Amino acid sequence: MQLAEELIAYARMNKSDVALAKGILNKAYITFARNERRASHLLAFEAEKIANGTDDLPVRVQATISAGQSWAEEGNFPFALAKLQAAVDLARQSKSPSSLAAALNALTLLYTQMREYDKGFEVLDELLAVSARLASPGRMAQAKNTEYGLALDAQQPQRGQRALLAALALERQLGARGMVAVTLVNLSDSYLKEGDYARALRYANEAITAADLVNDEQVEATARLNIGQALIGQGRLQEGKQSVATGLAYYERTANQPEMQAVLLEYGMALEKAGDLRGAVTAYHRERGISNQLFEKQRQKAVYELQEKYEAEKKQRQIELLSRENQLKSTEIDNRRLQQRVWWLLALVLAMASAIVGLLYRKVRHANVQLKVKNQELKRQSSRDPLTALYNRRHFQEFMRSHAGKPQPAYAGDDVVGALFLLDVDHFKHINDAYGHAAGDLVLTTIAETLHDVLRETDMIVRWGGEEFLAFLPAVARDGLDEIARRILNGMAAQRIDYQGQTIEVHVSVGFAPYPLAPLGRPLTWERSVNLIDMALYLAKAHGRNRAYGLRGFHHVERTTLEVVEQDLERAWRDGFVDLSVVLGGTDEADRPETAGTQTLTPGGQAGDGVAAAAVT
């Protein structure tokens, strides 16, 4: 114990958690050997907590095994199982076969205690394989003894005997005399249970010889008990009784009554089986006497504990009663003092209350002002696109819903109208793939700045989604829509973006129309208008990009339906139901060679004019 305490003190002085965990573990093992189980368990739990804070996997495995075994000894098998399974996982991570063997051995013993024999044999198979790879006779001997315990409890005595014989050979190879003595007495017991009294006698006699070499009185006493039962089984009652009496003398001398009770019970059964009923009754009476003594001791211990608990509770109640009386007297004194102070404080409180109320009122007003500012800021943030600072789609939708039912302003001669422009960046996916998303973001912000330069402050510019933008112009000359489209196309084409030493050209395709569109004098909803403009944008994309297609109006819509027009705008134009115009952007070397300009698409035109004439692939 002194060495363990010195190691603990050294570890704390040097702030070494690894050494501290090892010292506490050694102290736990010594405490357990002194039969102070609860104290030993608490030390094991403390060591595990400290070890888990280190990177030393072997120490963590050892501490986790000890914690699991402590939980098993307290009867808490679920906690024990979790700890030992964690120990096996840690041992696998450590790549240490010896740590893995120790963890598997502990887990097999736990499954034996839990009577989970199938799982126990499954873990045992891995344990035996790991022990074989270690080529360590000591580890293999330990594994074989574990196999013996599991086989014995699982009602597989033959497998248990084979395990013991293999362990005995390994222990003799190691020269482990103490282990040899224990294994020999276990073999004697195993053959005794089978009724093979000759072999039981042989191994018991060998166990006595081995126990003498290591001065192990307990093993010698157990061997003499086995010899006595074997002799009784052979009908040599007197010799057997004398040997049993010699063995019992050790347990009587050590006052180990629980073991004495178990030995007498087995002794009585052996005598009864041999026909010595008188001797069996005598053994049973002695066993019953010890049982009664143990029960009486336990009862007296429980009574003493209850009495101590009652006395302690009685003293605690008296202490609490005195404490309450003292508190009551103190409270009365304090109340008198408090009454004197209350009147003095009341006036001060009333004076301060009015000041506090005024101060709180000012704070509330200030908080309300700040809240209003914050709400306005949040509203602004919720209506803006974070990348381009343009309005977002949700803001535009709310704006159109709030203005949809309002009458449109009357412009003289209907020459001034509203307008919607929908833009899409040409080859944007290629830009992202070739230059990266950062370049794509730079293109989008450049387009947003260009739209601000080209359009007026009163026009609403919206990031519609992805690489699409929408502009709502509340008032513009009807015959100026094509010019606005041209300004947008040329403004974009004039941009040259320098990115990481490379130049990126920007072009867009545009769909546009006056707003509101009113076929047959009935204005369309803004959603349907945007849908038709999106189809015009699709025509611009399909017929060469870097151009704008405008929907000027409708003709003879009464001969068809608006749904037909919405399904195929180009076919509707060819059938003469819509009036389209196309505005070509500046020179685009990637797409076409011709000069920028405007073309009116006459419905039903021949090859060489209309959409076919404007389309360049």
TIDREN-757127 format. One record per residue: x, y, z of N, C-alpha, C in turn; residue in one letter. Coordinates in steps of 0.1 Angstrom, whole numbers, plus 2048, in hexadecimal, padded with zeros to 3 digits. Example, Ala and Ser with C-alpha at 12.3 -4.5 7.8 and 13.67 -1.06 7.14 Angstrom:
<nunus>
8847C784E87B7D384E8847DF84EA 8807EA8478897F584788180084FS 
</nunus>
This chain:
<nunus>
8087F480080080080080980D800M 81480C80781D81880882281B7FAQ 8268117F282B8147E582181A7DCL 8148157DE80981B7D680782A7D9A 80782D7E780683B7EB8118437E6E 81D83E7E68298467E18278497D3E 82383F7CB8218417BD81684C7BAL 80B84B7C28008557C18068637C4I 80D8647CF8138727D281D8777C7A 82586E7C282E8727B78278767ABY 81C86F7A781487379B80E88079DA 8088837A98028907AB80C89B7ABR 8178997B18228A37B18268A67A3M 82789C79A82C89E78D8218A0783N 8158A07888098A277F808898774K 80B88B77780A88076D7FE878770S 7F487A7677E78727697E9863766D 7F286075E7F585175B7FA84B768V 80485176E80A84B77A80084B785A 7F78567867ED8577907E384C78FL 7DF8497827D583E7807DB831784A 7E882E7817EE8227857EF820794K 7F382B79B7F482B7A97E68287B0G 7DC82E7AB7CF82C7B17CA81E7AEI 7CD8197A27C980B79F7D08017A9L 7DD8037AB7E47FA7B47DF7FB7C3N 7DB8077C67D58097D47C78017D4K 7C08027C97B37FB7C97B57EB7CAA 7C07E67C37C27D87C47C67D47D2Y 7CE7DC7D97D27D97E77C67D97F0I 7BE7E37EE7B27E57F67A87D97F4T 7A77D47E879F7C87E57A47BC7EDF 7B27BB7ED7B87AF7F37B57B0802A 7B37BC8087B07BD8167A17BB819R 79A7B780E78B7B58107837C1812N 7897CD80E7817D980F77C7DD801E 7717D57FD76D7D67EF7687E37EBR 75F7E97F37597F67EF7648017ECR 76D8017F677880B7F47808087E8A 7827FB7E578A7F77D97827FB7CCS 7757FA7CC76D7FD7C176E80C7BEH 76D8147C976D8237C777B8277C1L 7858217C67938247C07948207B2L 78E8157AE78E8107A078781A797A 77B81F79C77382979477B836792F 78283A79D78A84779C795845792E 79C8397937A783778A7A283777BA 79783177979283176B78F83F766E 78984776E78685576A79385D767K 79D85B76F7AA86276C7B185C760I 7B084F75E7B78487527B084D745A 7A384E74579C8527397A0860734N 7A686873D7AB8757397B8875733G 7BE8697317CC86872C7CB86271ET 7D78627177D885B70A7DE84D70BD 7E18497177E883C7197DD830719D 7DC82A70D7D182070B7D3814714L 7DF80E7167E080371F7DB80672EP 7DE8127337DA8167407CA817740V 7C581D7357B681F7347B0811734R 7B680772D7B07FA72C7B07F373AV 7BB7F47417BC7EE74E7B27F5758Q 7B18027587A880976179A80675EA 79680575178880174D7857F3751T 78E7EA75078C7DC7547897DC763I 7917E376B7907E377A7827E977DS 77E7F47767717FA7797667F0776A 7677E976B75D7DF76775C7D4771G 7677CF7767677C47807617C978DQ 7647D679075E7DB79D74F7DC79CS 74A7E079073B7E178F7357D278FW 73C7C878A7377BB78A7377B6799A 7417B97A17417B57AF7367BB7B7E 7327C77B27267CE7B97197C97B4E 7197C07AA70D7BA7A47067C279AG 70D7CD7957087D578B70D7D177DN 7077C677870C7C076C70B7C975FF 7007D075E6FF7D975270B7E3751P 70E7E975C71A7F375C7277EB75AF 7287DF7607347D775E7367D4750A 72B7CF74972C7CB73B7307D7732L 72A7E373572E7EE72D73C7F272EA 7417F173A7507F473D7597EA736K 7567DD73875F7D373275F7D3723L 7537D671D7527D770F75A7E370AQ 75A7EE7117627FA70E7717F670FA 7747EE7197827EA71B7877E270FA 77F7D970A7827D26FE7857DB6F2V 77C7E56F077D7EE6E578A7F66E6D 78D7FB6F279A8026F47A67F96F2L 7A57ED6F67B07E46F47B37E16E5A 7A87E16DD7AA7DF6CF7B07EB6C9R 7AD7F76CE7B38046C97C28046CCQ 7C57FF6D87D37FF6DD7DD7F66D5S 7D77ED6CD7DF7E36C67E87DB6CFK 7E47D96DC7EC7D26E57E57C46E8S 7EB7B96E37E47AC6E57E37A96F4P 7EC7AD6FC7EB7A970B7E07B1711S 7DE7BE70D7D37C57137C57BF70ES 7C57BB7017B97B56FC7B67A8703L 7C07A07067BE79370D7B879671BA 7BE7A07227B97A372F7AA7A772FA 7A77B07257997B472478F7A9721A 7937A171778B79571378978B71FL 79378972679378073278978573CN 78979273F780798749771798743A 77079A73676279973175D78B731L 76578172E76177372F75C77073DT 764774747760771755753778759L 75078475374478B756738783750L 73A77F74372F77773D72C76A745Y 73776474B73575875372C75C75FT 72F76776672776B77171976E76DQ 71777476170977875D70276B757M 7097607567037547506FF756742R 70775E73B70576072D710757726E 70D74A72771874172371C741714Y 71274370B7147446FD71E7506FAD 71A75B6FF7237676FD731765703K 73175E70F73D75B71574775370DG 7417487077497406FE74E7476F2F 7457506ED7497586E17557616E4E 7557676EF7607706F376C7676F7V 76A75B6FD77575270177D74E6F4L 77674B6E977C7476DD7867516D9D 78275E6D978C7696D579776A6DFE 7947686EC79E7686F67A975E6F4L 7A57526F17AE7476EF7B77496E2L 7B074F6D87B87536CC7C275D6CEA 7BF7686D67C87736D97D376D6E2V 7D07656EC7DA75F6F47E47566EDS 7DF74F6E37E77476DB7F174F6D2A 7EC75A6CD7F57636C580076A6CER 7FD76C6DB8067726E48127686E7L 80F75B6E58197516E981E7526F7A 81575670081875870E81274C716S 81974371C81373972480B73E72FP 80F74973580874F7407FA75373CG 7F975B7317EC75F72C7E3754728R 7E974A7227E173E71D7DC73672AM 7E57357347E172E7407D5735747A 7D67437477CA74B74D7BE749744Q 7BF7497377B474772E7AD739730A 7B672F7327B17217357A9720742K 7AE72774C7A772775979A72E758N 79973975078D73F74D783736746T 78972E73C78072573577B71A73EE 78371674877E70C752772711759Y 77371E75E76872376675B72475EG 75D72975175172A74874B71D745L 75471374274F70573F7486FF74AA 74D7017567476FB762739700765L 73870D76472B71376672171075BD 72670E74F71E70B74371B6FC742A 71E6F474D71B6E674D7236DE742Q 72F6E27407386DB7367446D773DQ 7436CD74774E6C974F75A6C3747P 7586BC73C7636B773576B6C272FQ 7656CC72976D6D77247746DE72FR 76E6DF73B7756E57467816DD74AG 7806D074A78C6C874E7976CA744Q 7936CA73779E6CC72C7A56D972ER 79D6E37317A36F17337AC6F073FA 7A86EA74A7B16E97567BE6E1753L 7BD6D674C7C96CF7487D26D7740L 7CD6DE7367D56E772E7DC6F2736A 7D46F87407D97027487E46FD751A 7E26F07567EC6EA75F7FA6E8758L 7F96E474B8056E274480D6EF742A 8056FA73F80B70773D81170C74AL 80A70A75580F70F76281B708766E 81C6FB7638286F47678346F875ER 8316FC75183B70174884170E74EQ 83871675383C723759843722766L 84071776D84571577B83D71D785G 83072078182772878A82171E794A 82871C7A08247127A98167157AFR 8147227B28077267B87FB7227AFG 7FD7267A27F27237987F1714797M 7FC70C7977FB6FE7967F36F87A1V 7F56FD7AD7EE6F77B97DF6F97B7A 7DB7067B37CD7097B27C77007A7V 7CE6FF79B7C96F77907C76E8794T 7D16E379C7D06D57A07C46D37A9L 7C16DC7B27B66DA7BB7A96DB7B3V 7A86E47A979D6E57A079A6D9798N 7A56D27937A46C678C79F6BB796L 7A36BB7A279E6B17AC78F6B37AES 78B6BF7AF77D6C27B17756BE7A5D 77A6C07997736BD78D7716AE78CS 77B6A678E77A69778E771692799Y 7716997A47696957B075A6967ACL 7576A17A57496A37A1744699797K 74E69378F74B68978574A67B78BE 74E67A79874F66D79E75B66579BG 76566B79577266579277B66779ED 77965E7A977F6617B578E65E7B5Y 7936557AC7A16527AB7A965E7A6A 7A466479C7AB6707967A967C7A0R 79E67D7A679C6877B07A66867BBA 7A967A7C07B36787CA7C167B7C5L 7C36777B97D167A7B37D46897B2R 7CA6907AD7CD69E7AB7CD6A67B8Y 7C46A17C27C46A77CF7D16A67D6A 7D769A7D57E46977DC7EF6A07D5N 7EE6A17C87F86A97C17F66B87C5E 7EA6BC7C77E76CA7CC7ED6CC7D9A 7EC6C27E27F26C47F08016C67EFI 8076BE7E68166BF7E481A6CD7DFT 8126D27D58146DF7CF8126EA7D9A 8076E97E18046F37EB80E6F47F5A 8146E97F981F6E980382B6F17FED 82E6F17F18396F87EC8377077ECL 82B70C7EC82871A7EC82271E7F9V 82071580381A71781080C71D80FN 8047178067F671C8047ED71380CD 7E97178187E170E8217D370C81CE 7CD7168157C07158107BF70A806Q 7C870B7FC7C87007F27CA6F37F8V 7D36F18027D56E48087C86E080FE 7C26E98167B56E581D7AB6E1814A 7A96E880879F6E47FE7A36D77F8T 7B06D47F67B46C77F17B06BC7FAA 7B26BE8077AF6B38117A06B1812R 7986BC81078A6BA8107866B1804L 78C6B47F87896AC7EC78E69D7EEN 79A69B7F579E68D7F7794686800I 78F68D80A78668781377968380CG 77468C8037686887FC76A67D7F2Q 77667D7EC7796727E377A6647EBA 7806647F67816587FE774654803L 76B65D80775D65980A7566537FEI 7596597F37526547E77576467E4G 7646427E87696357E576562B7F1Q 75D6317FB759628806762628811G 76D63081177763081C77363B825R 76863982D76264483576B64983FL 77264184777A64685278664F84DQ 78C64984279765183D79265E837E 78765E83078166A82A77D674835G 77766F84077367884B77F67F851K 78A67885379667D85979C688850Q 79C6868427A169083979869C839S 78B69A8397826A68397846AD846V 7856A78517876AD85E7946B685DA 79F6B18577AB6B98567A96C584ET 7A26C384379F6CF83A7966D9841G 78C6D48487826DD84F78A6E585AL 7946E086079B6E686B7A16F4866A 7A56F58597AA70185479F70C854Y 79370884F78871284E78371685CY 78470C86678071087378A719879E 7977178767A172087C7A172E876R 79D72F86979C73C86378F743864T 78573B86B77774086E770745861A 77373D85676C74084975F739849N 75573E850749737851741735844Q 74173E83B73A73C82E73F730827P 74D72F82675372481F751717827E 75171883474F70C83D74170783BM 73771083972970B836728704829Q 72F70981F72E7028127356F5812A 7416F48197486E781B7406DD822V 7396E182D7316D78357266D282DL 7206DB8257156D681C7196CC812L 7246CE80C72A6C480272E6B780AE 7336B88167386AD81E72C6A5822Y 7216AB8267156A482A70F69C81EG 70F6A281270A69C806712690803M 72069180472868580272667A80BA 72467D81872167382271366C820L 70A67481C6FC66F8196FD66680DE 7056698037066617F770D6547FAK 71665480471E648808716640812A 70A64481670263C82070463F82EG 70D64883171064C83F706657843D 6FA6538466F065D8496F2664856L 6F765D8606FA66486D70466F86BR 70F66B86471A675861714681859G 70B67E84F7056888476FD69184FA 6F568C8586EC6948616F569D869V 70069786F7096A087770F6AB86FT 7136A88627196B385A70E6BE857A 7016B98546F76C28516F36CB85DY 6F46C58696F16CD8756FC6D7877H 7086D48757136DE8767116E986BR 70D6E585F70B6EF8556FF6F8859E 6F56F285E6E96FA8626ED70386ER 6F56FE8776F970788270171387DG 70A71187471271C86E708725867I 6FF72085F6F57288586ED731861S 6E972B86D6E27338766EA73E87CN 6F773A87F70074488570275087BQ 70474C86E7067578646FA75F863L 6EE7598636E17608636E076986FF 6E476487B6E276C8876EC777887E 6F87758827027808816FC78B877K 6F778686C6F27908626E6797868Q 6DD7908706D27978766D67A1881R 6E079D8896E67A68936EC7B288DQ 6F37AF8826FA7BA87B6EF7C4876K 6E47BE8706DA7C786B6D37CF876A 6D17C88826CB7CF88D6D47DA892V 6E17D78936EB7E18986EB7ED88EY 6EA7EA8816EA7F58786DE7FD879E 6D27F687B6C67FE87C6C6806889L 6CB8008946CC8088A06D581489FQ 6E18128986EA81D8966E382888EE 6DC8238836D582D87B6CA834883K 6C382D88B6B98338936BF83E89DY 6CA83A8A46D08438AD6D684F8A5E 6DB84D89A6E18588926D586188EA 6CA85C8896BF8648856B986B891E 6B986489D6B386B8A96BC8778ADK 6C98758AD6D28808AF6D188B8A5K 6CF8878996CD89188E6C189A890Q 6B68938956A989A8976AB8A38A3R 6B289F8AD6B48A88B96BD8B48B4Q 6C78B28AC6CF8BD8A76C68C789FI 6BE8C18976B58C988E6AB8D1897E 6A68CB8A269D8D28AA6A38DD8B1L 6AF8DB8B76B78E68BD6BA8F18B3L 6BD8ED8A76C18F789D6B58FF899S 6A98F989869C90089569990A8A0R 69B9068AD69890F8B86A191B8B8E 6AE9188B56B89238B46B492D8A8N 6B092789D6AC92E8926A0937895Q 69693189D68A9388A068D9458A9L 6969438B369A94E8BB6A19598B3K 6AA9548AA6B195E8A26A8965899S 69E95E89469496488B68C96F892T 68896C89F6819768A66899838A8E 6959818AB69E98D8AD6A09948A0I 6A298D8956A399388869699A884D 68B99588867E99B88467D9A988BN 6819A98976809B689F6899C1898R 6959BC89569E9C688E6989CA880R 6929C087A68D9C286C6829CC86DL 6799CB87766E9D58786739E387AQ 67E9E48816839F28836899F7876Q 68F9EE86E6959F386168B9F5856R 67F9EE8576769EF84C6709FD84BV 66DA03856667A10855671A1A84FW 67EA19853687A2284D68AA1F83EW 689A1383A68BA1082C67FA13823L 673A13829667A15821667A2281AL 66BA2C82166BA3981B675A3A810A 681A3481268BA34808687A2C7FCL 680A217FE67BA187F3671A207EBV 668A277F165EA2E7E9664A397E1L 66FA407E7675A4A7DF67DA457D3A 683A397D668BA337CB682A2D7C0M 676A297C566DA227BB66AA2B7AFA 666A387B3663A417A866EA4379ES 67BA447A4686A4679C689A39793A 687A2E799689A2179167FA20786I 672A23789668A2277F66BA2B773V 66FA38776673A4176C67FA3B763G 689A3676A694A30763690A2475AL 687A1C760683A1075867BA1474CL 673A1F74E66BA24743674A28737Y 67FA3073B688A3473168FA2872AR 692A1E732699A1372C690A0B723K 683A0A727679A0371E677A0B711V 677A18712675A20705682A1E6FCR 68DA1E70369AA1C6FB69AA0E6F5H 696A046FD6959F66F868C9F56EDA 6809FC6ED6779FB6E267CA016D6N 684A0C6D768AA126CB694A096C5V 69CA036CE6A69F96C96A09ED6C2Q 6959E96C868E9DD6C36889E16B5L 6839ED6B467D9F16A76889F169CK 6949F76A069F9F76976A49E9693V 6A59E069D6A99D269A69F9CB691K 6929CE6936879C868B6899CC67DN 68B9DA67B68D9DF66D6999D9667Q 6A49D766F6B09D16696AE9C3665E 6A79BB66E6A49AD66B69B9AC65EL 6919B665D6889B66526919B8645K 69A9C26466A39C563A6AB9B9637R 6B19B26416B99A663F6B199B638Q 6A599963D69D98E63869899162AS 69999E6256949A16186A09A260ES 6AC9A06126B89A260A6BF995608R 6C59935FC6CE9885F96DB98B5FFD 6E19816086ED98460F6F9986606P 6F99805FA7059815F170598E5E9L 6FA9925E36FA99D5DA6F39A95E0T 6ED9A85EC6E69B35F26DA9B85EAA 6D69B05E06C99B35D96BD9AE5E1L 6B19B35DD6A59AD5E36A599E5E0Y 69F9965E969D9875E668F9845E1N 68D9785DD6819745D76759765E0R 6779735ED66C9745F76689825F8R 67198C5F866D99A5F966599E5EDH 6699995E166299D5D56549975D5F 65398A5D96469845DA63C98C5E4Q 6429905EF6399975F96359A55F3E 63F9AB5EC63C9B85E56319B65DBF 6329AC5D26289AB5C861A9A75CEM 61A99E5D960E99B5DF6079A75E5R 60F9B05EB6099BC5F16049C65E7S 60A9C65DB6069CF5D05FD9C95C6H 5FB9BC5C75F39B55BC5E59BB5BBA 5DF9BE5C65D19C25C65CF9D15C4G 5DA9D85C45D99E75C35D89EB5B4K 5D09F55B15CF9F95A35DC9FF59EP 5DF9FC5915ECA0058B5EAA0F587Q 5F5A175895F4A255855F1A27577P 5EAA315745E5A345665F0A3D560A 5F6A38555600A4054E5F9A46541Y 5FEA5153D5F7A585325FAA50525A 5EFA4C51E5F1A455125F6A38513G 5F6A3251E5FCA2552160AA2351BD 611A2F51A61FA2E515629A2A520D 624A2C52C62DA28538627A1C53EV 62FA1254062AA05546634A01550V 6309F755863A9EF5606419E5558G 64C9DF55D6539D555565A9CB55EA 65B9BF5596629B456066D9AF557L 67A9AE55D6859A955568B99D55EF 68C99155769298555E69F982557L 6AA98155F6B897F5596BD97255EL 6C596B5566CC95F55A6DA960554D 6E495D55D6F295D5596F595254FV 6FB9565446FF94C53A70B94453ED 70B93753C71692E53F71B92F54EH 71293155771693356571C92756BF 71791B56771C90E56C72B90D567K 72D91155B73B91055674491955EH 74092456274892E56A74B927577I 74192157E74391B58B74D90F589N 74B90757F7538FB57D7628FF57AD 76390A57177090D56C778915576A 77191F57D779928586776926595Y 76B91F59876891D5A675C9255AAG 7569225B574A9285BA74D9375BFH 7599395C375C9475C775B9505BBA 76094B5AF75F9535A375095559FA 74894A5A173994B59E7339565A7G 7379575B47319615BD73596F5B8D 7429705B374797D5AE73F9825A2L 73B97859973397B58E725980592V 71F97959C71297D5A071298B5A6L 71C98F5AE71C99C5B471F9A65A9T 7279A359F72A9AC59471D9AF58DT 7159A558A7089A75836FF9B058BI 6FF9AE5986F69B65A16FA9C55A0A 7089C75A070C9D559F7099DB592E 70B9D35877089D857A6F99DB578T 6F09D357E6E19D657D6DE9E3585L 6E59E65906E39F35976E89FE58EH 6F39FC5866F7A0757E6EEA09572D 6E99FE56C6E09FF5606D2A04563V 6CDA0056E6BFA035716BEA0F57BL 6B2A1357E6B0A1F5866AEA1B595R 6B0A2559E6AEA225AC6A0A1E5AFE 696A225A8688A1E5AA685A105A6T 68EA0A59E68B9FD59968F9F25A4D 6879E85A568A9DD5AF6929D25A8M 69E9D05AE6A69C55A86A69BA5B2I 6A49AD5AE6A29A25B66AB9975B2V 6B29905BC6B99845B96AE9795B9R 6AA9745AD69F96B5AD6A395C5B2W 6AF9595B06B394C5B56BF9465ADG 6C99415B36D593C5AB6DB9475A3G 6DC9455966E294F58D6D7957586E 6CA95758B6BF95F5856BD96C58DE 6BA9765856B798358B6AA988585F 6A299058C6969965876969A558AL 6919AD5816909BB5836829BF580A 67C9C758A66E9CC58866F9DB587F 66B9E057B66C9EE57865D9F4579L 65A9FC58364CA00585647A0A57AP 650A1157464BA1B56A656A1C55FA 653A1955365CA1A548655A1B53BV 65AA23531654A24524652A1751DA 646A14518644A0751264DA05507R 651A0F4FF65AA0D4F3668A0D4F8D 66BA0E505679A0E50967DA0150FG 6759F750F6799EA5156849E450EL 6849E450168F9DE4F969C9E54FDD 69C9F34FE6A89FA5016AE9F650FE 6A49F45186A99F05266AF9E3525I 6A99D951D6AF9CC51C6BD9CD516A 6BF9D650C6CC9D85056D69DD50FR 6D29E75176DB9EC5226E09E152BR 6D69D952F6DA9CE5386E49C4531I 6E19C05256EA9B751E6F89BD51CL 6F89CA5177059D051470D9D3521N 7059D752B70C9DA5387139CD53EG 70C9C253C7129B554171E9B1538M 71C9B352B7279AF5217349B8523A 7329C452873D9CD52A7459C9537A 7409C153F7479BD54B7529B3548Q 75E9B554D7699AC54D76E9AA55BR 76C99D56076F99A56E77D99456EI 78699A57679499457779398B584D 79697F58279697558D7A296C58DY 7AB96E5967B79665977BF96558AQ 7C19715857C99735787C196F56CG 7B596C56C7AD9685617A197255FQ 79D97455379297D55078597554DT 77B97855476E97155276497B54BI 75E97754075497F53974697B53EE 73D98553F73098254572698653AV 71D97D53771197F52F705979535H 6FA97F5326ED97B5386E397952CV 6D997152F6CD9705276C197652ES 6B897C5276AD98452D6A0981527V 69698053068898052C68198C532G 67899352A67299F5306649A152AF 65C9A953064F9AC52C64A9B8534A 6409C052E63A9CA5366319C4541P 62E9CB54B6269C655661C9D155AY 60F9CD55B60B9BF55A6089BB54CP 6099AE5486049A953C5F59A753DL 5EE9AC5325DF9AB5335D99A6526A 5DA9995245D39945185C499551AP 5BD99A50F5AE99B50F5AA9A551AL 5B49AE51E5B09B95275B09B4536G 5B49A85395B49A25465C29A154BR 5C79A95545D59A85595D899A55FP 5E499555B5E89885615EE98B56EL 5EE9805775F5981584604982581T 60B98858B61A98A58962197C587W 61B97258E62296558D62195F57FE 61696157861495C56A61D965561R 61E97256462697B55C63597655DS 63A97356964796F56B64A961564V 63F95956464194C55D64294E54EN 63B95754863C95A53A64A960536L 64E96953F65C96F53D66696553EI 66595B54866E95054966F94853CD 66394653566393F52866A94751EM 66995551E67095D51567F95C517A 68395B52469195952869694C522L 68E94252369293551E69493650FY 68C93E50768E93F4F969C9464F7L 69F9504FF6AC9574FE6B894D500A 6B694450A6C093A50C6C1930500K 6B592C4FB6B59224F16BA9274E3A 6B99354E16BD93A4D46CA9424D5H 6D393E4DE6E19434DC6E694A4E9G 6DE94D4F36E39554FF6E79634FBR 6EB96B5066EF9795046E59814FCN 6D897F4FF6CE9864F86C1986501R 6B898E4FD6AC9905056A098E4FCA 6969875016899854FA67F98C502Y 6779944FB66D99C50165F9984FDG 6559975066489945026409A1502L 63D9A64F66379B34F56289B34F8R 6219A84F36139A84F560D99B4EFG 5FF99B4EE5F898F4E95EF9934DDF 5ED98A4D45E498C4C95DA9804C8H 5CD9834C65C39794C45C496E4CEH 5C59724DB5C69674E55B99604E7V 5AE9674E25A19604E45A09544DBE 5A99524D25A99464C95B093A4D0R 5B793D4DB5BE9324E25BC9344F1T 5C492E4F95C49305085D193450DT 5D193C5185DE94051E5E7934522L 5E09295265E891D52A5F091851FE 5EA9185125F29145075FE91C504V 5FC92A50660793350461293050EV 60E92E51B61892C52562091F523E 61991551D62090851B62B909510Q 6299115066339124FB6329204F5D 63B9294FA63A9374F663E9394E7L 6499314E364E9334D664392E4CCE 63C9234CF63191F4C66269294C5R 62392F4D16189394D161C9454C9A 6299494C962E9534C062C94F4B1W 6309434AE62F93E4A062193E49BR 61793B4A560993B4A16039484A1D 60B9534A46069604A45FE9654B0G 60095F4BC5F99634C760196C4D0F 60E96D4CF6169764D761F97E4CEV 62398A4D362D9924CC63A9924D4D 64598E4CD65298D4D465C9964CDL 66599B4D56719A24D067D99C4D6S 68999D4CE6959984D36A09A34D3V 6A79A54DD6B29AE4DE6BF9A74DFV 6C89A94D66D59A24D66DF9AA4DEL 6E79A34E66F29A94EE6FE9AD4E5G 7089B24EC7149B64E571B9AA4DFG 7279AB4D972E9A04D27329964DCT 72F98A4DA73297E4E373A9744DBD 7479754DC74F96C4D474D95D4D6E 74895A4E274694C4E57399474DFA 7309504DB72394B4D672094F4C8D 72395C4C471F95F4B672796B4B2R 72796D4A572F97849F72898549DP 71A98549D71399149771399C4A1E 70F9A849C70F9B44A47029B54ACT 7039BC4B76F79BD4C06EC9C54B9A 6DF9C24BD6D49C94B76C79C54BCG 6BC9CA4B66AF9C64BA6A79C04AET 6A09B64B06989B04A56899AE4AAQ 6809B24A26729B04A566E9A349FT 66899A4A766598D4A365698D49EL 65598D49164798D48C64198048CT 63597E49262E97149362D96A486P 63195D48663095547A63A958470G 64595F47364F962469655956462G 65C95945666294E44F67194D454Q 67894344F68694145268D94D44EA 69695345669D95F45369896A45CG 68C96946268897446B68296D477D 67D97448167796F48D681968495G 67C95E49D6859574A669095049FV 68C94949469694148D6A294A488A 69E9574846A995F47F6B296448AA 6AC9664966B496B4A26BC9604A9A 6B89544A76BE9494AE6CC9464A9A 6D69464B26E39424AE6E89384B8V 6EC92C4B46F19224BD7009214BET 
</nunus>
